[in-house]
Amino acid sequence: MQLISTEKKVDVDVKSDLEHSDMQHHMPVPPVEGRVRCSRVSLPVLKLDRLRMAKALVDKAVKERKVFSIEGPYPVIRAALRARGWVERRLPRHPPGDRRQGDQEAEGTEETDSSDDDGADRGQDGDREDDADEMTDLMSRLVRNETTYFYWTTRRDTVDCLSLRKDQMTNHYAKAGSFTTKVGLCMSLRNLQWFDSTDPDTFFPRCYRLGAEDEKHAFTEDFRRTACTSLLRYVVERAEGGEVDTTGEFCNVKHSQGVDKQHKLRSNQRLGASLIETALHVCQEYLSSREHNDIDVDCPSSLSEQQWDDFIQKYYLVIHDGAIIEGCSEYAEHCRSMLTRMQKVCPQLETDGLGNIWIIKPGALSRGRGIVCMNRLDEMLSLVHSEPALIKDSKWVVQKYLERPLLVHGTKFDLRQWFLVTDWNPLTVWFYDECYLRFSTQPYSTHRLDSSVHLCNNSIQKHFRPSAGRDPSLPAENMWLCAEFRSWLASSGRGRLWEEVVLPGMRLAVIQTLLTAQDSVEPRKASFELYGADFILGRDLHPWLLEVNVSPTMAPSTAVTAQLCPAVQEDTLRVVLDRRYDRNAHTGGFQLIYKQAAVEVPQYVGVNLLVEGAQIRRPRASPCKTFIRSHYEPLHKSRPALPISECSSNKENQSNEVKRTWPSVSRKLTTERSSTCQPLLEKRRRRQALPSASCPMPNLSGRHHLQTSYAHLHAHTELAHTLLHRKRRNVLTLNRLSPSLEIISIRPELKYSQSTYAPTRTAHVSHPVLRMHRYLSPLNAQTPIKSKDFGLPEPRVDC
């Protein structure tokens, strides 16, 4: 009875919750004044056994952390998760107006084509189709306060990855726009040289941001150079005997069908051969710059802006209007040789064609919106300048159009290839073994630049009817399975090229694209993301990457997508969920094509850079310096004795003269005679001393005469040279010294040695002391002075 009462209580609580929720969803309109309006809400009848089962499943799911949330119409993901025992916790629904606004904001930050089909335009209205079962609805209500452990959303900004716990999974990575946007992919592939030796021009068409001034200038140069190579190719192919057909390519005159009337009408217009010579000269200059022959040489452009404009207009006349160049067959061999040399440095030369067509893409839009094809430089620049907002944000992207793609029955197509990233450090990439082809509804032609001819997106082609002259073997829904395309290749004897050229090329392009963006994406361990890459094949079946889409469409808009999209979603869950619990689990159509070696991420220490090292300290001078007489022995011998009378008479004059010249800085020096054996003056290292203002000359009338040393004088080299010629000068001339001269006051002091009782001289200098710039060692060559001249005994040298 207790169990039954408890269950009844739970039943009542659930019913009250349902009633409260339904009352919110069925909120009646305020009645008109003066009338009474009643509304009745019919509550579903819940059976007790179903309630027990629902509660048991919810408890098990919560215990095993199997609660998921989905945003958008993904019935396959819902069904697959529920089959694995997961319970859905519904995300709050957004009003229709808010949802549209959110979509527009998301389009400005990421390339998503999840809404490019009619099946996806239903938005969240299709969520209720799978929730018809009242038990599923009940279980969702029971987990409304539980933590979600698996998120699958359309937009990346729906869930904040930084706020998730480590055990919460989501199908998006933060900051993945570095390769999923048009501008991001254009910029990131330029860094491929730091990761691989492959040239990005071998798998990604040349791309420029027209919002940047330097890149707009580079695009203008590329357009002009491409016009030159296209003109050379025109000369070569015309010399081989061909006419331009509706596809813009040369064919044999006998087999030509439907040449443009405009070409026939203006074929009588003729131009000079100087046009070819100009094109050859420009190509030769470009080759020289690529071979670095222009280093240290000022090589201005050979053509001025006016000459370039004239050349481009004549190029338009030849290629687009059918004008003929006189004597072009004479230049055919030279043009062929130049194209061979250009092919070595321009990998896209074979796909450039003749029309110089470029595709303009606004970076803020997706699903083919706003994309146009143009073949005139002035029109492209005018279109870009007409949108100042996109120019300010550098959102305009111009990319070289592949004018010579592989055609199936004269119709252009592209490929949609899925790949899955389960980790960014180490980078782990899974490649799906199935893809599908998307065809255009109109025959291919380079003289028609309509989107119905050149853009194969299903969101664009679904608005056009197939052309009347279209080959009947092409699909009515404009899509092929990969197996059908391989059968078509096998019928033309090229079946092996799929495994040898197409698949390896697409895998390599995907890996190299991800490597360039690896440093920009947040490497969250519990995240994964499914991408859709668009490729186009050249005539040699070489794949060219066009763009990478986040949140690729999974709507079953055609029979092909109805077969492949559910399988891709189911296999994605096998990789990210089943393999998480069982490493040997089956991964379906996904194959691991790349797993990088793990790289340790250094610990974050902040934005400040730290330079470690020891502080450099200024050396301290010793507080006491001893000047040994033996140092100055050569100096004593090189100077004559100073008369006592003259020194006494000139002392006051010299002292007053120095006081007026130098600032007042007091330094004391005490000298004593010493007979210690020391090195000579030449071997003594140089020292500097602070200048002193007070310099009273010593009293030479006493018993011990002092011989002033020139080693304390800081003078210039010219002064030192002058002092060499002063042989009989008795007193030092102080007024001729430079301001950097040091004058030290000298006070005689007697000190007798205990061993020999010989007087010594000791100089005590208070610190700080600066080293002298130079010593006046050339004074050693003067006349020697003996100590007996001063009445002193000869010092004894102890060796």
C-alpha positions in Angstrom: 0.0 0.0 0.0 2.9 2.3 0.7 4.4 1.7 -2.7 1.1 2.3 -4.4 0.5 5.6 -2.5 3.9 6.8 -3.4 3.3 6.0 -7.0 0.0 7.8 -6.9 1.7 10.8 -5.4 4.3 10.8 -8.2 1.5 10.5 -10.7 -0.3 13.5 -9.2 2.9 15.5 -9.3 3.6 14.7 -12.9 0.0 15.5 -13.8 0.2 18.8 -12.0 3.4 19.6 -13.9 1.8 18.6 -17.2 -1.2 20.8 -16.4 1.0 23.7 -15.5 3.1 23.3 -18.6 0.0 22.9 -20.9 -1.6 25.9 -19.3 1.5 27.9 -20.2 1.4 26.7 -23.8 -2.4 27.2 -24.1 -2.6 30.6 -22.5 -6.0 32.0 -23.4 -6.4 35.3 -25.1 -7.8 37.9 -22.7 -11.6 37.9 -23.2 -13.5 40.8 -24.6 -14.8 43.1 -21.9 -18.3 42.2 -20.8 -17.9 38.5 -21.7 -16.9 35.4 -19.7 -14.7 32.9 -21.4 -13.8 29.5 -20.0 -11.0 27.2 -21.3 -10.6 23.6 -20.5 -7.3 21.7 -20.7 -7.5 18.0 -21.5 -4.8 16.1 -19.6 -3.4 12.9 -20.9 -4.3 9.7 -19.1 -1.3 8.1 -17.6 -1.1 4.5 -16.7 0.6 3.4 -13.6 2.8 0.8 -15.2 4.0 3.2 -17.9 4.9 5.7 -15.1 6.9 3.0 -13.3 8.7 2.1 -16.5 9.5 5.8 -17.3 10.8 6.5 -13.8 13.0 3.4 -13.9 14.5 4.4 -17.3 15.1 7.9 -16.1 16.8 6.7 -12.9 19.1 4.4 -14.9 19.9 7.1 -17.5 20.7 9.7 -14.8 22.9 7.2 -13.0 24.8 6.4 -16.2 24.9 10.0 -17.2 22.9 9.5 -20.4 20.9 12.7 -20.7 21.1 14.5 -24.0 19.8 17.8 -25.6 19.3 18.5 -29.3 18.6 21.7 -31.1 17.2 21.4 -34.6 15.6 18.7 -36.7 17.8 15.7 -36.1 15.4 12.7 -35.8 18.1 10.2 -36.6 20.3 11.4 -33.7 17.3 11.3 -31.3 16.3 7.8 -32.3 19.9 6.5 -32.1 20.5 8.0 -28.7 17.2 6.7 -27.3 18.0 3.3 -28.6 21.2 3.5 -26.5 19.3 4.3 -23.4 19.6 8.0 -23.4 16.9 10.4 -22.3 16.3 13.8 -23.9 16.2 17.0 -21.8 14.6 19.5 -24.1 16.2 22.9 -24.5 14.0 26.0 -24.1 12.3 26.9 -27.3 13.0 30.3 -28.9 10.2 32.5 -30.4 10.3 32.5 -34.2 11.5 36.1 -34.3 14.4 35.4 -32.0 15.4 32.3 -33.9 15.6 34.2 -37.1 17.7 36.9 -35.5 20.0 34.3 -34.1 20.5 32.7 -37.4 21.5 35.9 -39.0 24.1 36.5 -36.3 25.5 33.0 -36.7 25.9 33.4 -40.4 28.2 36.3 -39.8 30.6 34.2 -37.8 30.5 30.7 -39.3 29.8 28.9 -42.5 26.8 26.6 -41.9 24.7 25.0 -44.6 22.4 23.1 -42.3 19.5 25.1 -43.6 20.2 24.8 -47.3 17.4 22.4 -48.0 13.7 22.5 -47.7 13.7 19.7 -45.1 15.8 21.8 -42.8 13.7 24.9 -43.1 11.2 23.4 -40.8 13.5 24.4 -37.8 12.3 23.1 -34.5 8.8 22.5 -35.7 9.8 19.0 -36.7 10.9 18.1 -33.1 7.3 17.2 -32.1 7.1 14.5 -34.8 9.3 12.2 -32.8 7.7 13.1 -29.5 4.2 11.8 -30.2 4.8 9.1 -27.6 3.5 10.4 -24.3 6.0 8.3 -22.4 8.9 10.0 -24.1 7.4 13.3 -23.2 7.0 12.2 -19.7 10.7 11.1 -19.4 11.8 14.4 -20.8 9.9 16.2 -18.0 11.4 14.0 -15.4 14.9 15.0 -16.4 14.2 18.7 -16.9 16.3 19.5 -13.8 19.1 17.1 -14.6 22.5 17.8 -16.2 22.9 17.3 -19.9 25.8 15.2 -20.8 25.5 15.3 -24.7 24.7 18.3 -26.8 23.9 18.2 -30.5 23.2 21.7 -31.9 23.2 23.5 -35.2 24.9 26.7 -34.1 28.1 26.8 -32.2 27.0 29.6 -29.9 24.0 27.7 -28.5 26.2 26.1 -25.9 29.1 27.8 -24.1 31.9 25.3 -24.3 33.9 27.1 -21.6 31.2 26.5 -19.0 30.9 22.8 -19.7 32.3 20.1 -17.4 34.8 17.6 -18.6 32.2 14.8 -18.8 29.8 16.9 -21.0 30.0 16.3 -24.7 29.1 18.7 -27.5 29.3 18.5 -31.3 31.2 21.8 -31.8 34.7 23.2 -31.1 35.2 26.8 -30.1 37.1 29.1 -32.5 36.7 26.8 -35.4 36.0 29.7 -37.8 39.6 29.8 -38.8 38.9 27.3 -41.5 35.1 27.1 -41.7 34.7 30.7 -43.0 35.7 32.0 -46.4 38.0 34.6 -44.9 39.4 32.2 -42.3 40.2 29.5 -44.8 41.8 32.0 -47.2 44.1 33.2 -44.4 44.9 30.0 -42.6 46.1 28.1 -45.7 48.8 30.7 -46.2 50.5 29.4 -43.1 50.8 25.9 -44.6 54.5 26.4 -45.3 55.1 26.2 -41.5 53.5 22.8 -41.3 54.2 21.1 -44.6 56.2 21.5 -47.7 53.1 21.3 -49.9 52.1 24.4 -51.8 48.5 25.4 -51.1 48.1 26.5 -54.7 48.2 22.8 -55.6 44.8 22.1 -54.0 43.2 25.4 -53.1 42.3 28.1 -55.8 44.0 31.4 -55.3 42.1 33.6 -53.0 42.3 37.2 -51.8 40.6 39.5 -49.3 39.4 42.6 -51.2 38.9 44.5 -48.0 42.6 44.6 -47.4 44.4 47.2 -49.5 47.6 45.2 -50.0 45.6 42.1 -51.0 43.5 44.1 -53.4 46.7 45.2 -55.1 48.0 41.6 -55.2 44.7 40.5 -56.8 45.0 43.2 -59.5 48.5 42.0 -60.4 47.2 38.4 -60.5 44.3 39.3 -62.7 46.7 41.1 -65.2 49.2 38.3 -65.1 46.4 35.7 -65.7 45.2 37.8 -68.7 48.8 37.5 -70.1 48.9 33.7 -69.7 45.4 33.3 -71.1 46.4 35.3 -74.1 49.4 33.1 -74.7 47.2 30.0 -74.4 44.8 31.5 -76.9 47.6 31.9 -79.4 48.8 28.3 -78.9 45.4 26.7 -79.1 44.4 28.8 -82.1 47.5 27.8 -83.9 46.5 24.1 -83.4 43.4 24.8 -85.4 40.4 25.4 -83.2 37.4 27.6 -82.6 35.9 28.8 -79.4 32.7 26.9 -78.6 29.9 27.7 -76.1 32.0 26.3 -73.2 34.7 28.8 -73.8 37.2 26.2 -75.0 38.8 25.5 -78.3 37.6 22.6 -80.4 38.1 21.4 -83.9 36.3 23.5 -86.5 34.7 20.4 -88.1 33.2 19.2 -84.9 32.3 22.7 -83.5 28.7 23.1 -82.7 27.0 26.3 -81.8 29.7 29.0 -81.9 28.6 32.2 -80.2 27.0 34.6 -82.6 28.8 37.5 -81.0 32.1 35.9 -81.9 31.0 35.5 -85.5 29.9 39.1 -85.8 33.0 40.6 -84.5 35.6 38.1 -85.9 36.6 40.7 -88.6 38.2 43.0 -86.0 42.0 42.6 -86.0 44.7 43.7 -83.6 48.5 43.9 -83.8 51.0 41.3 -82.6 52.4 43.8 -80.1 49.8 42.5 -77.7 51.5 39.1 -77.7 54.9 40.6 -77.2 53.6 42.5 -74.2 52.2 39.3 -72.6 55.5 37.5 -73.2 57.5 40.4 -71.6 55.2 40.4 -68.5 55.6 36.6 -68.1 59.4 36.8 -68.4 59.5 39.5 -65.7 57.4 37.3 -63.4 59.7 34.4 -63.9 62.7 36.5 -63.2 61.2 37.7 -59.9 60.4 34.1 -58.9 64.0 33.1 -59.6 65.1 36.1 -57.5 67.0 37.7 -60.3 65.6 41.1 -59.3 67.4 41.2 -55.9 69.3 44.4 -55.3 68.0 45.7 -58.6 65.4 48.4 -58.9 62.9 46.9 -61.3 59.8 49.1 -61.8 56.8 47.8 -63.6 57.4 47.8 -67.3 53.9 48.9 -68.0 52.2 52.0 -66.6 48.6 52.1 -65.5 47.5 53.6 -68.7 49.3 50.9 -70.7 47.8 48.2 -68.5 44.3 49.5 -69.1 44.9 49.5 -72.8 46.3 46.0 -72.7 43.3 44.7 -70.7 40.8 46.3 -73.0 42.4 44.6 -76.0 42.5 41.3 -74.1 38.7 41.6 -73.6 38.3 42.2 -77.4 40.2 39.0 -78.2 38.8 36.6 -75.6 35.3 37.9 -75.1 34.5 39.6 -78.4 36.3 37.4 -80.8 38.9 39.8 -82.3 41.8 38.3 -84.2 45.5 39.0 -83.6 47.4 39.3 -86.9 50.4 37.0 -87.3 49.7 35.1 -84.0 50.7 31.8 -85.5 54.3 33.0 -85.8 54.4 33.4 -82.0 52.9 30.0 -81.3 56.1 28.2 -80.5 57.5 31.0 -78.3 54.2 31.1 -76.4 54.2 27.4 -75.9 57.7 27.5 -74.4 56.7 30.3 -72.1 53.6 28.5 -70.9 55.8 25.4 -70.1 58.1 27.6 -68.0 55.1 29.3 -66.3 53.6 25.9 -65.5 56.5 25.1 -63.1 55.7 28.1 -60.9 51.9 28.3 -61.4 50.2 25.0 -60.5 46.8 26.4 -61.4 47.7 27.3 -65.0 45.9 24.4 -66.5 42.6 25.2 -64.8 42.8 29.0 -65.4 41.3 28.7 -68.9 40.9 31.7 -71.2 38.2 33.8 -69.7 40.0 35.0 -66.5 36.8 34.3 -64.5 36.8 35.0 -60.7 34.1 34.1 -58.2 33.2 36.8 -55.6 32.0 35.6 -52.2 30.6 37.8 -49.4 32.1 36.4 -46.2 29.0 37.0 -44.1 26.6 34.9 -46.1 26.3 31.1 -46.7 24.5 28.5 -48.8 25.6 30.3 -52.0 23.8 33.6 -51.3 25.5 36.6 -52.8 28.0 34.6 -54.8 28.6 35.9 -58.4 31.0 35.1 -61.2 32.7 37.9 -63.0 35.4 38.3 -65.7 36.1 42.0 -65.8 38.4 43.7 -63.3 36.6 47.1 -63.1 33.3 45.4 -62.4 34.6 43.3 -59.6 36.2 46.3 -57.8 33.0 48.3 -58.3 30.9 45.6 -56.8 33.2 45.4 -53.7 33.2 49.1 -53.2 29.4 49.2 -53.3 29.3 47.5 -49.8 31.3 49.6 -47.4 30.3 47.6 -44.4 31.8 44.4 -45.9 34.9 46.3 -47.0 35.4 47.6 -43.5 35.4 44.1 -42.0 37.4 42.6 -44.9 34.5 40.2 -45.6 34.7 40.2 -49.4 36.7 37.3 -50.8 37.6 36.8 -54.5 38.8 33.4 -55.6 40.0 32.1 -59.0 37.3 30.2 -60.8 38.3 26.8 -62.2 37.3 27.3 -65.8 38.3 23.8 -66.9 36.6 21.3 -64.5 35.7 17.8 -65.2 32.3 17.6 -66.8 29.8 14.8 -66.8 27.8 14.9 -70.1 28.7 18.6 -70.5 27.5 19.5 -67.0 29.4 20.9 -64.1 29.3 19.2 -60.6 31.0 19.2 -57.2 31.4 16.7 -54.4 30.3 16.9 -50.8 32.7 14.9 -48.5 32.2 14.4 -44.8 35.0 14.2 -42.2 34.9 14.0 -38.4 37.4 15.6 -35.9 37.3 13.9 -32.5 40.4 15.6 -31.0 42.7 18.6 -31.8 45.6 17.6 -29.6 46.6 15.2 -30.8 44.8 15.9 -34.1 42.5 13.0 -34.9 40.7 12.9 -38.2 38.1 10.4 -39.5 37.2 10.3 -43.2 33.8 9.0 -44.5 34.1 6.5 -47.3 31.0 7.8 -49.1 30.2 11.1 -50.8 27.8 12.4 -53.3 27.8 14.6 -56.4 25.7 17.8 -56.9 25.0 18.7 -60.5 24.0 21.9 -62.2 20.7 22.2 -64.0 22.2 24.0 -67.1 25.0 23.0 -69.5 28.4 24.4 -68.7 29.6 27.5 -70.5 32.1 30.2 -69.7 30.2 32.8 -71.7 27.3 32.5 -69.3 28.1 33.6 -65.8 24.7 32.7 -64.3 24.6 31.0 -60.9 22.4 28.2 -62.5 25.5 27.2 -64.5 28.4 27.6 -62.1 26.9 27.1 -58.6 26.0 23.5 -57.7 24.5 24.1 -54.2 21.2 22.4 -53.9 19.8 25.5 -52.2 20.3 27.3 -55.5 19.7 24.6 -58.1 16.4 23.6 -56.6 14.9 26.9 -57.9 15.8 26.1 -61.6 14.3 23.6 -64.0 16.7 21.3 -65.9 17.7 22.6 -69.3 15.8 21.2 -72.3 19.0 20.1 -74.0 20.4 18.3 -70.9 21.6 14.8 -71.3 18.8 12.4 -70.1 21.3 10.2 -68.3 21.8 12.9 -65.7 19.7 12.6 -62.5 16.5 14.5 -62.3 17.3 15.4 -58.6 20.8 16.6 -59.6 22.6 14.2 -57.3 24.6 11.1 -57.8 26.0 8.6 -55.3 29.7 8.0 -55.3 29.2 4.5 -56.7 27.4 5.9 -59.8 30.2 8.3 -60.5 32.8 5.6 -60.2 30.8 3.5 -62.7 30.8 6.4 -65.1 34.6 6.7 -64.7 35.0 3.0 -65.3 33.0 3.3 -68.5 35.5 5.8 -69.8 38.5 3.7 -68.7 39.4 5.8 -65.7 38.0 3.8 -62.9 41.3 3.3 -61.1 41.8 7.1 -60.8 39.3 7.3 -58.0 41.5 5.3 -55.6 44.7 6.6 -57.0 44.0 10.3 -57.4 40.7 11.5 -56.1 40.6 9.9 -52.6 44.3 10.6 -51.7 44.0 14.2 -52.9 40.9 14.9 -50.8 42.3 13.3 -47.7 45.6 15.3 -48.0 43.7 18.5 -48.5 41.6 17.9 -45.4 44.6 17.1 -43.3 46.6 20.0 -44.4 43.7 22.4 -43.9 43.2 21.2 -40.3 46.9 21.4 -39.5 47.0 25.1 -40.4 44.0 25.8 -38.1 45.1 23.6 -35.2 46.6 26.4 -33.2 43.5 28.5 -33.4 40.8 26.0 -32.3 40.2 25.3 -28.7 41.3 21.6 -28.1 38.5 20.5 -25.8 38.7 16.7 -25.1 35.0 15.9 -24.8 34.0 17.7 -28.0 33.8 16.5 -31.6 32.6 18.1 -34.8 31.3 16.9 -38.2 32.3 18.9 -41.2 31.3 18.9 -44.9 34.0 19.8 -47.4 33.2 20.8 -51.0 35.6 19.7 -53.8 35.6 20.1 -57.5 37.6 17.9 -59.9 39.9 19.0 -62.7 40.1 17.3 -66.0 42.9 15.1 -64.7 40.6 14.3 -61.7 42.8 16.3 -59.3 40.6 17.5 -56.4 40.4 21.2 -55.5 39.1 22.3 -52.2 36.4 25.0 -52.4 35.3 25.4 -48.8 34.6 23.7 -45.5 31.1 23.9 -43.9 30.3 23.4 -40.2 27.0 21.7 -39.4 26.5 20.2 -42.9 22.9 19.6 -43.9 21.4 16.3 -42.9 18.0 16.8 -44.4 16.7 14.1 -46.7 15.9 16.4 -49.6 16.6 13.8 -52.3 16.9 10.1 -52.6 20.6 10.3 -52.4 20.7 12.4 -49.2 17.9 10.3 -47.7 20.2 7.3 -48.0 23.5 8.8 -46.9 22.7 11.4 -44.3 21.1 9.0 -41.7 24.1 6.6 -42.2 26.5 9.5 -41.5 24.7 10.5 -38.3 24.5 6.9 -37.0 28.2 6.3 -37.8 29.2 9.6 -36.1 27.6 8.3 -32.8 29.4 5.0 -33.2 32.8 6.9 -33.3 32.1 9.4 -30.5 30.0 7.2 -28.1 30.3 3.5 -28.8 34.1 3.7 -29.3 34.4 5.7 -26.1 33.3 2.6 -24.1 34.7 0.0 -26.5 37.8 0.8 -28.5 37.1 -2.1 -30.8 33.6 -0.9 -31.6 32.5 -0.8 -35.3 32.9 2.8 -36.7 30.7 2.3 -39.8 31.8 4.3 -42.8 34.4 6.4 -40.9 38.0 5.5 -41.3 40.8 7.0 -39.2 43.1 8.7 -41.7 45.3 10.8 -39.4 46.3 10.8 -35.8 49.0 13.2 -34.6 51.6 12.5 -32.0 50.5 14.0 -28.7 52.1 17.4 -27.9 52.3 18.7 -24.4 50.7 22.1 -23.9 52.9 24.3 -21.7 51.3 25.6 -18.6 49.7 29.0 -18.9 51.7 31.6 -17.2 49.9 34.7 -18.3 50.5 37.2 -21.1 53.6 38.7 -19.6 56.9 37.4 -20.9 59.7 36.8 -18.3 63.4 37.1 -19.0 65.5 35.5 -16.2 69.1 36.6 -15.5 71.4 38.1 -12.9 71.5 41.9 -12.3 74.7 43.6 -13.5 76.3 45.6 -10.7 78.8 48.4 -10.9 82.2 47.4 -9.5 83.2 49.0 -6.2 86.5 50.5 -5.8 88.7 49.6 -2.9 88.5 52.2 0.0 92.3 52.2 0.2 94.8 52.3 -2.6 98.5 52.1 -2.1 100.8 53.8 -4.6 104.2 52.1 -4.4 107.2 54.2 -5.3 108.6 51.4 -7.4 105.7 52.0 -9.8 107.0 55.4 -10.5 110.7 54.6 -10.6 110.9 55.2 -14.3 109.0 58.4 -13.9 111.4 59.7 -11.2 114.3 59.0 -13.5 112.7 60.7 -16.4 112.2 64.1 -14.8 114.7 66.6 -13.3 114.4 67.6 -9.6 112.1 70.4 -8.8 113.7 73.4 -7.1 112.2 73.9 -3.7 112.1 77.6 -3.9 110.0 77.8 -7.1 107.6 75.2 -5.8 107.0 77.1 -2.6 106.5 80.4 -4.4 104.1 79.1 -7.0 102.0 76.9 -4.6 99.4 79.5 -3.8 98.9 80.7 -7.4 98.4 77.2 -8.6 96.0 76.4 -5.8 93.8 79.5 -6.4 93.8 78.9 -10.1 92.5 75.3 -9.7 89.8 76.4 -7.2 88.4 78.8 -9.7 88.4 76.2 -12.5 87.0 73.0 -10.9 83.9 72.4 -8.7 84.3 71.9 -5.0 84.7 68.2 -4.5 87.0 67.3 -1.6 89.3 64.3 -1.9 92.3 63.5 0.3 95.4 61.6 -0.6 98.0 60.6 1.8 101.3 59.5 0.3 104.0 57.5 2.0 107.3 56.3 0.8 107.7 52.6 0.3 110.3 50.3 -1.0 108.1 47.3 -1.8 108.9 45.6 -5.2 106.0 46.1 -7.6 105.6 46.0 -11.4 106.6 49.0 -13.4 104.3 51.8 -14.5 103.8 50.3 -18.0 102.2 47.1 -16.6 99.8 48.8 -14.3 96.2 48.6 -15.4 94.3 51.8 -16.0 92.1 53.5 -13.4 89.8 56.4 -13.3 89.1 58.8 -10.4 86.5 61.4 -9.7 87.7 64.9 -10.4 88.5 67.1 -7.4 88.4 70.8 -7.1 90.8 71.5 -4.3 94.4 70.9 -5.2 96.8 72.6 -2.8 100.4 71.8 -3.8 102.5 70.0 -1.3 105.0 71.8 0.9 108.3 70.8 -0.7 110.4 72.6 1.9 110.2 69.8 4.4 112.5 66.8 4.8 110.6 64.6 2.5 110.0 66.0 -1.0 107.1 64.6 -3.0 107.4 63.9 -6.6 104.0 64.4 -8.2 103.0 61.5 -10.5 101.5 62.2 -13.9 99.5 59.0 -13.5 96.8 61.0 -11.6 96.3 63.4 -14.5 93.4 62.6 -16.9 94.2 64.5 -20.1 93.6 64.1 -23.8 96.2 62.5 -26.1 97.4 65.9 -27.4 98.2 67.0 -23.9 100.1 63.8 -23.2 102.2 64.4 -26.4 102.9 68.0 -25.3 104.2 66.8 -21.9 106.8 64.7 -23.5 108.7 67.8 -24.6 108.6 69.5 -21.2 112.1 68.6 -19.9 113.0 71.4 -17.6 109.6 72.7 -16.4 109.6 72.8 -12.6 105.9 73.1 -11.8 102.9 71.4 -13.5 100.8 73.8 -15.6 97.3 73.1 -14.5 95.4 75.7 -16.5 96.1 73.9 -19.8 94.5 70.6 -18.8 91.1 69.6 -20.1 88.1 69.7 -17.7 88.3 65.9 -17.3 91.6 66.3 -15.4 91.6 65.0 -11.8 93.3 67.1 -9.2 93.8 65.4 -5.8 94.9 67.1 -2.7 98.0 65.7 -1.3 99.0 65.6 2.4 102.5 64.3 3.3 102.7 61.8 6.1 105.7 60.0 7.5 105.7 56.3 8.2 108.8 54.2 8.9 109.2 50.6 8.1 110.0 48.3 11.0 112.6 46.4 9.1 114.6 49.0 7.3 113.4 52.2 8.9 113.1 53.6 5.4 110.3 56.2 4.9 107.4 55.0 2.7 104.7 56.8 0.8 101.1 55.5 1.0 98.1 57.1 -0.8 94.7 56.7 0.7 91.8 57.5 -1.7 88.2 57.7 -0.5 85.7 55.9 -2.8 83.9 56.0 -5.1 86.8 56.1 -7.6 86.5 56.0 -11.3 89.2 54.5 -13.5 91.4 56.8 -15.5 91.1 56.9 -19.3 94.8 56.5 -19.9 98.2 56.8 -18.2 100.9 59.0 -19.5 103.4 56.2 -19.9 105.4 58.0 -22.7 106.9 60.0 -19.9 109.2 57.1 -19.2 111.5 58.3 -22.0 112.3 61.5 -20.2 115.5 62.3 -18.2 115.7 60.1 -15.1 115.3 61.6 -11.7 117.1 60.2 -8.7 115.8 60.3 -5.2 119.0 61.7 -3.8 118.0 65.0 -5.5 115.4 65.3 -2.8 117.7 64.4 0.0 116.2 60.9 0.4 118.1 57.6 0.6 117.8 55.1 -2.2 115.0 52.6 -1.6 115.8 49.0 -1.0 114.0 46.6 -3.3 113.1 43.2 -1.9 112.8 40.7 -4.7 
